[in-house]
Amino acid sequence: MKELEELVNRLQEALNQKEKELSSKQDYNAYLKGHIQNKQLEIQSFSNSIKDVSKDPFLKKEIINNFTKEANRIIEEIQLIKKEKV
């Protein structure tokens, strides 16, 4: 579904933006890289799961709503990744 593919694009864009923001910092460390990598894996799982979604037109709205909620949760978690002073 086109709507679900757009969600994957939004997720990847949010992650790329956060990675760019963090990598511009002097002390971008393994801890932060690990968070970014974990989110990348989560986005990949999300992307893989949309391939197996039912094409039933009666379920389309519910499916899109559920995936949108999950995408928003992931985006919020990405935005919470911050450079911490050690």
N, CA, C and O atoms as a printed pandas DataFrame, in Angstrom:
     atom_number atom_name residue_name chain_id  residue_number  x_coord  y_coord  z_coord
0              1         N          MET        A               1    0.825   -1.183    0.000
1              2        CA          MET        A               1    0.000    0.000    0.000
2              3         C          MET        A               1    0.871    1.248    0.000
3              4         O          MET        A               1    1.866    1.344    0.718
4              5         N          LYS        A               2    0.475    2.163   -0.800
5              6        CA          LYS        A               2    1.230    3.404   -0.961
6              7         C          LYS        A               2    1.386    4.150    0.369
7              8         O          LYS        A               2    2.454    4.687    0.662
8              9         N          GLU        A               3    0.315    4.180    1.168
9             10        CA          GLU        A               3    0.345    4.897    2.444
10            11         C          GLU        A               3    1.389    4.322    3.396
11            12         O          GLU        A               3    2.049    5.058    4.130
12            13         N          LEU        A               4    1.530    3.001    3.376
13            14        CA          LEU        A               4    2.497    2.358    4.266
14            15         C          LEU        A               4    3.932    2.611    3.795
15            16         O          LEU        A               4    4.842    2.771    4.609
16            17         N          GLU        A               5    4.117    2.644    2.504
17            18        CA          GLU        A               5    5.444    2.963    1.964
18            19         C          GLU        A               5    5.839    4.392    2.332
19            20         O          GLU        A               5    7.006    4.670    2.607
20            21         N          GLU        A               6    4.858    5.293    2.335
21            22        CA          GLU        A               6    5.131    6.674    2.739
22            23         C          GLU        A               6    5.539    6.742    4.213
23            24         O          GLU        A               6    6.380    7.558    4.590
24            25         N          LEU        A               7    4.945    5.887    5.039
25            26        CA          LEU        A               7    5.341    5.842    6.451
26            27         C          LEU        A               7    6.796    5.399    6.593
27            28         O          LEU        A               7    7.540    5.947    7.406
28            29         N          VAL        A               8    7.195    4.415    5.807
29            30        CA          VAL        A               8    8.586    3.946    5.844
30            31         C          VAL        A               8    9.519    5.088    5.437
31            32         O          VAL        A               8   10.576    5.274    6.040
32            33         N          ASN        A               9    9.132    5.840    4.430
33            34        CA          ASN        A               9    9.946    6.980    3.994
34            35         C          ASN        A               9   10.062    8.030    5.094
35            36         O          ASN        A               9   11.137    8.589    5.309
36            37         N          ARG        A              10    8.951    8.300    5.795
37            38        CA          ARG        A              10    8.980    9.252    6.911
38            39         C          ARG        A              10    9.906    8.767    8.017
39            40         O          ARG        A              10   10.660    9.550    8.594
40            41         N          LEU        A              11    9.845    7.482    8.306
41            42        CA          LEU        A              11   10.712    6.918    9.345
42            43         C          LEU        A              11   12.183    7.063    8.965
43            44         O          LEU        A              11   13.004    7.498    9.772
44            45         N          GLN        A              12   12.499    6.698    7.740
45            46        CA          GLN        A              12   13.886    6.767    7.287
46            47         C          GLN        A              12   14.383    8.208    7.270
47            48         O          GLN        A              12   15.534    8.479    7.612
48            49         N          GLU        A              13   13.514    9.124    6.873
49            50        CA          GLU        A              13   13.869   10.542    6.853
50            51         C          GLU        A              13   14.149   11.059    8.268
51            52         O          GLU        A              13   15.112   11.795    8.486
52            53         N          ALA        A              14   13.310   10.674    9.217
53            54        CA          ALA        A              14   13.510   11.098   10.612
54            55         C          ALA        A              14   14.828   10.551   11.153
55            56         O          ALA        A              14   15.561   11.256   11.847
56            57         N          LEU        A              15   15.125    9.298   10.833
57            58        CA          LEU        A              15   16.373    8.701   11.305
58            59         C          LEU        A              15   17.578    9.362   10.650
59            60         O          LEU        A              15   18.570    9.648   11.321
60            61         N          ASN        A              16   17.501    9.605    9.358
61            62        CA          ASN        A              16   18.614   10.262    8.653
62            63         C          ASN        A              16   18.872   11.656    9.214
63            64         O          ASN        A              16   20.020   12.069    9.375
64            65         N          GLN        A              17   17.803   12.365    9.504
65            66        CA          GLN        A              17   17.941   13.712   10.058
66            67         C          GLN        A              17   18.600   13.657   11.442
67            68         O          GLN        A              17   19.478   14.466   11.741
68            69         N          LYS        A              18   18.183   12.716   12.278
69            70        CA          LYS        A              18   18.766   12.590   13.613
70            71         C          LYS        A              18   20.235   12.181   13.523
71            72         O          LYS        A              18   21.075   12.698   14.259
72            73         N          GLU        A              19   20.539   11.256   12.625
73            74        CA          GLU        A              19   21.922   10.823   12.464
74            75         C          GLU        A              19   22.801   11.981   11.994
75            76         O          GLU        A              19   23.930   12.138   12.460
76            77         N          LYS        A              20   22.287   12.780   11.083
77            78        CA          LYS        A              20   23.034   13.943   10.597
78            79         C          LYS        A              20   23.274   14.931   11.737
79            80         O          LYS        A              20   24.374   15.463   11.889
80            81         N          GLU        A              21   22.234   15.168   12.535
81            82        CA          GLU        A              21   22.338   16.073   13.678
82            83         C          GLU        A              21   23.392   15.584   14.679
83            84         O          GLU        A              21   24.218   16.363   15.155
84            85         N          LEU        A              22   23.352   14.295   14.986
85            86        CA          LEU        A              22   24.280   13.749   15.984
86            87         C          LEU        A              22   25.709   13.645   15.454
87            88         O          LEU        A              22   26.668   13.888   16.187
88            89         N          SER        A              23   25.846   13.284   14.183
89            90        CA          SER        A              23   27.192   13.103   13.642
90            91         C          SER        A              23   27.936   14.420   13.497
91            92         O          SER        A              23   29.161   14.431   13.377
92            93         N          SER        A              24   27.212   15.520   13.507
93            94        CA          SER        A              24   27.878   16.817   13.423
94            95         C          SER        A              24   28.474   17.228   14.772
95            96         O          SER        A              24   29.231   18.195   14.850
96            97         N          LYS        A              25   28.133   16.499   15.820
97            98        CA          LYS        A              25   28.665   16.788   17.156
98            99         C          LYS        A              25   30.041   16.159   17.298
99           100         O          LYS        A              25   30.339   15.130   16.692
100          101         N          GLN        A              26   30.854   16.785   18.095
101          102        CA          GLN        A              26   32.232   16.331   18.256
102          103         C          GLN        A              26   32.315   14.965   18.920
103          104         O          GLN        A              26   33.158   14.150   18.544
104          105         N          ASP        A              27   31.464   14.701   19.893
105          106        CA          ASP        A              27   31.572   13.449   20.625
106          107         C          ASP        A              27   30.445   12.463   20.292
107          108         O          ASP        A              27   29.800   11.908   21.181
108          109         N          TYR        A              28   30.228   12.263   18.992
109          110        CA          TYR        A              28   29.291   11.255   18.515
110          111         C          TYR        A              28   29.939    9.907   18.790
111          112         O          TYR        A              28   30.895    9.520   18.119
112          113         N          ASN        A              29   29.413    9.194   19.782
113          114        CA          ASN        A              29   30.098    8.000   20.263
114          115         C          ASN        A              29   29.371    6.709   19.913
115          116         O          ASN        A              29   28.315    6.723   19.281
116          117         N          ALA        A              30   29.951    5.604   20.334
117          118        CA          ALA        A              30   29.400    4.279   20.040
118          119         C          ALA        A              30   28.016    4.100   20.656
119          120         O          ALA        A              30   27.175    3.405   20.084
120          121         N          TYR        A              31   27.769    4.700   21.788
121          122        CA          TYR        A              31   26.476    4.614   22.451
122          123         C          TYR        A              31   25.377    5.198   21.555
123          124         O          TYR        A              31   24.331    4.580   21.358
124          125         N          LEU        A              32   25.626    6.378   21.022
125          126        CA          LEU        A              32   24.655    7.013   20.136
126          127         C          LEU        A              32   24.530    6.268   18.808
127          128         O          LEU        A              32   23.435    6.129   18.263
128          129         N          LYS        A              33   25.659    5.793   18.296
129          130        CA          LYS        A              33   25.629    5.013   17.058
130          131         C          LYS        A              33   24.797    3.754   17.249
131          132         O          LYS        A              33   24.073    3.337   16.345
132          133         N          GLY        A              34   24.903    3.150   18.431
133          134        CA          GLY        A              34   24.116    1.962   18.736
134          135         C          GLY        A              34   22.630    2.250   18.724
135          136         O          GLY        A              34   21.845    1.458   18.202
136          137         N          HIS        A              35   22.233    3.383   19.297
137          138        CA          HIS        A              35   20.826    3.782   19.272
138          139         C          HIS        A              35   20.338    3.958   17.831
139          140         O          HIS        A              35   19.251    3.507   17.471
140          141         N          ILE        A              36   21.146    4.610   17.028
141          142        CA          ILE        A              36   20.787    4.831   15.621
142          143         C          ILE        A              36   20.664    3.493   14.891
143          144         O          ILE        A              36   19.721    3.283   14.128
144          145         N          GLN        A              37   21.613    2.594   15.124
145          146        CA          GLN        A              37   21.571    1.282   14.471
146          147         C          GLN        A              37   20.343    0.480   14.905
147          148         O          GLN        A              37   19.724   -0.202   14.088
148          149         N          ASN        A              38   19.994    0.562   16.185
149          150        CA          ASN        A              38   18.796   -0.133   16.671
150          151         C          ASN        A              38   17.541    0.385   15.988
151          152         O          ASN        A              38   16.667   -0.395   15.612
152          153         N          LYS        A              39   17.453    1.687   15.830
153          154        CA          LYS        A              39   16.290    2.268   15.152
154          155         C          LYS        A              39   16.280    1.892   13.674
155          156         O          LYS        A              39   15.216    1.696   13.087
156          157         N          GLN        A              40   17.463    1.791   13.071
157          158        CA          GLN        A              40   17.533    1.371   11.669
158          159         C          GLN        A              40   16.991   -0.050   11.527
159          160         O          GLN        A              40   16.261   -0.346   10.581
160          161         N          LEU        A              41   17.346   -0.925   12.464
161          162        CA          LEU        A              41   16.830   -2.293   12.432
162          163         C          LEU        A              41   15.315   -2.316   12.644
163          164         O          LEU        A              41   14.607   -3.104   12.018
164          165         N          GLU        A              42   14.830   -1.454   13.523
165          166        CA          GLU        A              42   13.393   -1.384   13.776
166          167         C          GLU        A              42   12.645   -0.899   12.527
167          168         O          GLU        A              42   11.564   -1.395   12.210
168          169         N          ILE        A              43   13.227    0.065   11.830
169          170        CA          ILE        A              43   12.619    0.559   10.596
170          171         C          ILE        A              43   12.629   -0.535    9.530
171          172         O          ILE        A              43   11.672   -0.678    8.768
172          173         N          GLN        A              44   13.713   -1.303    9.482
173          174        CA          GLN        A              44   13.789   -2.403    8.518
174          175         C          GLN        A              44   12.718   -3.453    8.808
175          176         O          GLN        A              44   12.092   -3.972    7.884
176          177         N          SER        A              45   12.506   -3.765   10.078
177          178        CA          SER        A              45   11.449   -4.703   10.456
178          179         C          SER        A              45   10.074   -4.159   10.081
179          180         O          SER        A              45    9.219   -4.890    9.582
180          181         N          PHE        A              46    9.879   -2.885   10.327
181          182        CA          PHE        A              46    8.625   -2.219    9.966
182          183         C          PHE        A              46    8.407   -2.340    8.460
183          184         O          PHE        A              46    7.316   -2.685    8.007
184          185         N          SER        A              47    9.439   -2.057    7.704
185          186        CA          SER        A              47    9.366   -2.117    6.248
186          187         C          SER        A              47    9.043   -3.538    5.778
187          188         O          SER        A              47    8.229   -3.732    4.875
188          189         N          ASN        A              48    9.685   -4.522    6.397
189          190        CA          ASN        A              48    9.428   -5.915    6.028
190          191         C          ASN        A              48    7.993   -6.315    6.366
191          192         O          ASN        A              48    7.373   -7.075    5.623
192          193         N          SER        A              49    7.473   -5.820    7.457
193          194        CA          SER        A              49    6.135   -6.225    7.887
194          195         C          SER        A              49    5.038   -5.674    6.976
195          196         O          SER        A              49    3.971   -6.278    6.864
196          197         N          ILE        A              50    5.284   -4.541    6.326
197          198        CA          ILE        A              50    4.235   -4.004    5.450
198          199         C          ILE        A              50    4.082   -4.844    4.187
199          200         O          ILE        A              50    3.067   -4.750    3.498
200          201         N          LYS        A              51    5.068   -5.651    3.887
201          202        CA          LYS        A              51    4.987   -6.508    2.700
202          203         C          LYS        A              51    3.976   -7.635    2.894
203          204         O          LYS        A              51    3.427   -8.161    1.926
204          205         N          ASP        A              52    3.736   -7.999    4.154
205          206        CA          ASP        A              52    2.840   -9.114    4.456
206          207         C          ASP        A              52    1.440   -8.674    4.858
207          208         O          ASP        A              52    0.658   -9.484    5.357
208          209         N          VAL        A              53    1.118   -7.422    4.650
209          210        CA          VAL        A              53   -0.170   -6.884    5.070
210          211         C          VAL        A              53   -1.275   -7.349    4.120
211          212         O          VAL        A              53   -1.084   -7.470    2.910
212          213         N          SER        A              54   -2.416   -7.599    4.711
213          214        CA          SER        A              54   -3.592   -7.993    3.939
214          215         C          SER        A              54   -3.980   -6.888    2.958
215          216         O          SER        A              54   -3.863   -5.702    3.265
216          217         N          LYS        A              55   -4.427   -7.280    1.810
217          218        CA          LYS        A              55   -4.895   -6.319    0.794
218          219         C          LYS        A              55   -6.414   -6.141    0.860
219          220         O          LYS        A              55   -7.014   -5.538   -0.030
220          221         N          ASP        A              56   -7.017   -6.661    1.901
221          222        CA          ASP        A              56   -8.470   -6.580    2.074
222          223         C          ASP        A              56   -8.896   -5.114    2.188
223          224         O          ASP        A              56   -8.473   -4.423    3.114
224          225         N          PRO        A              57   -9.720   -4.634    1.268
225          226        CA          PRO        A              57  -10.119   -3.215    1.288
226          227         C          PRO        A              57  -10.926   -2.832    2.528
227          228         O          PRO        A              57  -10.959   -1.662    2.908
228          229         N          PHE        A              58  -11.577   -3.810    3.159
229          230        CA          PHE        A              58  -12.352   -3.521    4.360
230          231         C          PHE        A              58  -11.463   -3.283    5.573
231          232         O          PHE        A              58  -11.880   -2.640    6.536
232          233         N          LEU        A              59  -10.242   -3.799    5.528
233          234        CA          LEU        A              59   -9.301   -3.637    6.641
234          235         C          LEU        A              59   -8.300   -2.513    6.409
235          236         O          LEU        A              59   -7.539   -2.161    7.310
236          237         N          LYS        A              60   -8.298   -1.957    5.224
237          238        CA          LYS        A              60   -7.281   -0.973    4.842
238          239         C          LYS        A              60   -7.160    0.173    5.845
239          240         O          LYS        A              60   -6.054    0.506    6.269
240          241         N          LYS        A              61   -8.280    0.778    6.225
241          242        CA          LYS        A              61   -8.239    1.923    7.141
242          243         C          LYS        A              61   -7.646    1.534    8.492
243          244         O          LYS        A              61   -6.828    2.265    9.050
244          245         N          GLU        A              62   -8.057    0.394    9.012
245          246        CA          GLU        A              62   -7.542   -0.072   10.304
246          247         C          GLU        A              62   -6.048   -0.390   10.225
247          248         O          GLU        A              62   -5.283   -0.060   11.131
248          249         N          ILE        A              63   -5.653   -1.022    9.152
249          250        CA          ILE        A              63   -4.236   -1.356    8.962
250          251         C          ILE        A              63   -3.400   -0.088    8.906
251          252         O          ILE        A              63   -2.365    0.003    9.566
252          253         N          ILE        A              64   -3.833    0.876    8.134
253          254        CA          ILE        A              64   -3.102    2.134    8.012
254          255         C          ILE        A              64   -3.030    2.840    9.360
255          256         O          ILE        A              64   -1.975    3.358    9.726
256          257         N          ASN        A              65   -4.133    2.868   10.105
257          258        CA          ASN        A              65   -4.135    3.498   11.435
258          259         C          ASN        A              65   -3.150    2.819   12.380
259          260         O          ASN        A              65   -2.411    3.495   13.095
260          261         N          ASN        A              66   -3.134    1.500   12.387
261          262        CA          ASN        A              66   -2.223    0.772   13.273
262          263         C          ASN        A              66   -0.764    1.013   12.901
263          264         O          ASN        A              66    0.072    1.227   13.779
264          265         N          PHE        A              67   -0.455    0.982   11.617
265          266        CA          PHE        A              67    0.922    1.226   11.195
266          267         C          PHE        A              67    1.324    2.676   11.439
267          268         O          PHE        A              67    2.480    2.952   11.760
268          269         N          THR        A              68    0.388    3.595   11.292
269          270        CA          THR        A              68    0.693    4.999   11.553
270          271         C          THR        A              68    1.025    5.218   13.024
271          272         O          THR        A              68    1.960    5.952   13.345
272          273         N          LYS        A              69    0.273    4.591   13.915
273          274        CA          LYS        A              69    0.566    4.688   15.354
274          275         C          LYS        A              69    1.959    4.161   15.653
275          276         O          LYS        A              69    2.712    4.776   16.409
276          277         N          GLU        A              70    2.301    3.033   15.066
277          278        CA          GLU        A              70    3.623    2.442   15.291
278          279         C          GLU        A              70    4.724    3.334   14.713
279          280         O          GLU        A              70    5.764    3.518   15.345
280          281         N          ALA        A              71    4.508    3.878   13.543
281          282        CA          ALA        A              71    5.499    4.773   12.927
282          283         C          ALA        A              71    5.695    6.013   13.781
283          284         O          ALA        A              71    6.826    6.459   13.975
284          285         N          ASN        A              72    4.613    6.572   14.290
285          286        CA          ASN        A              72    4.720    7.757   15.149
286          287         C          ASN        A              72    5.488    7.449   16.428
287          288         O          ASN        A              72    6.254    8.284   16.910
288          289         N          ARG        A              73    5.287    6.255   16.981
289          290        CA          ARG        A              73    6.028    5.847   18.179
290          291         C          ARG        A              73    7.532    5.786   17.882
291          292         O          ARG        A              73    8.350    6.263   18.668
292          293         N          ILE        A              74    7.877    5.201   16.756
293          294        CA          ILE        A              74    9.288    5.086   16.377
294          295         C          ILE        A              74    9.893    6.464   16.157
295          296         O          ILE        A              74   11.015    6.725   16.591
296          297         N          ILE        A              75    9.165    7.341   15.490
297          298        CA          ILE        A              75    9.664    8.698   15.247
298          299         C          ILE        A              75    9.889    9.424   16.567
299          300         O          ILE        A              75   10.903   10.102   16.732
300          301         N          GLU        A              76    8.967    9.294   17.500
301          302        CA          GLU        A              76    9.135    9.926   18.818
302          303         C          GLU        A              76   10.388    9.409   19.513
303          304         O          GLU        A              76   11.127   10.185   20.118
304          305         N          GLU        A              77   10.630    8.107   19.430
305          306        CA          GLU        A              77   11.828    7.537   20.048
306          307         C          GLU        A              77   13.091    8.036   19.368
307          308         O          GLU        A              77   14.096    8.278   20.035
308          309         N          ILE        A              78   13.054    8.192   18.061
309          310        CA          ILE        A              78   14.208    8.736   17.329
310          311         C          ILE        A              78   14.486   10.153   17.815
311          312         O          ILE        A              78   15.639   10.514   18.047
312          313         N          GLN        A              79   13.448   10.949   17.967
313          314        CA          GLN        A              79   13.624   12.330   18.377
314          315         C          GLN        A              79   14.152   12.433   19.804
315          316         O          GLN        A              79   14.742   13.450   20.168
316          317         N          LEU        A              80   13.954   11.407   20.611
317          318        CA          LEU        A              80   14.438   11.428   21.997
318          319         C          LEU        A              80   15.919   11.082   22.113
319          320         O          LEU        A              80   16.524   11.295   23.164
320          321         N          ILE        A              81   16.505   10.554   21.045
321          322        CA          ILE        A              81   17.932   10.237   21.074
322          323         C          ILE        A              81   18.699   11.553   21.098
323          324         O          ILE        A              81   18.595   12.363   20.177
324          325         N          LYS        A              82   19.456   11.750   22.142
325          326        CA          LYS        A              82   20.193   13.015   22.289
326          327         C          LYS        A              82   21.633   12.741   22.683
327          328         O          LYS        A              82   21.971   11.722   23.285
328          329         N          LYS        A              83   22.437   13.676   22.322
329          330        CA          LYS        A              83   23.839   13.636   22.732
330          331         C          LYS        A              83   23.897   13.907   24.220
331          332         O          LYS        A              83   23.455   14.952   24.697
332          333         N          GLU        A              84   24.450   12.946   24.947
333          334        CA          GLU        A              84   24.575   13.122   26.395
334          335         C          GLU        A              84   26.027   13.411   26.762
335          336         O          GLU        A              84   26.952   12.785   26.245
336          337         N          LYS        A              85   26.196   14.333   27.628
337          338        CA          LYS        A              85   27.555   14.630   28.125
338          339         C          LYS        A              85   27.945   13.545   29.113
339          340         O          LYS        A              85   27.190   13.221   30.030
340          341         N          VAL        A              86   29.121   12.993   28.918
341          342        CA          VAL        A              86   29.613   11.928   29.797
342          343         C          VAL        A              86   30.676   12.476   30.717
343          344         O          VAL        A              86   31.221   11.739   31.538
